[in-house]
Amino acid sequence: MRAKTPKAVVTFATTSDAMAMEAAARTHGIPGRLIPVPSEIDAGCGLSWSAEASEREELLAAIAQHDIAHQGIYEVSMY
C-alpha cells in the first residue's frame, strides 16, 4: 500500500502560466510535474505543478529566477 507524502504544489491563474512552468522545467531541469489541482486547493486554471516538499526551496528559486507567474504554493499530502 502506498503512503501519502508531502508535496509542494504551485497553482496558476491561467493555463498559459502552467504551460510556461512546464516549458521552463524542461529547459532548466526544475523538479516536479504538471498535475490537476488537488481537491484540497481552490485555485485558478485547474492545473498545478507538484514536486517533493523537500524541493520547495529549489522550486521557489526557479520560479523567481525564470519569472514564472503563479497564484500560490501549498503543501499537500498526496500519493
Secondary structure, 3 states (H helix, E strand, C coil): CCCCEEEEEEECCCHHHHHHHHHHHHHHCCCCEEEECCCCCCCCCCEEEEEEHHHHHHHHHHHHHCCCCCCEEEEEEEC
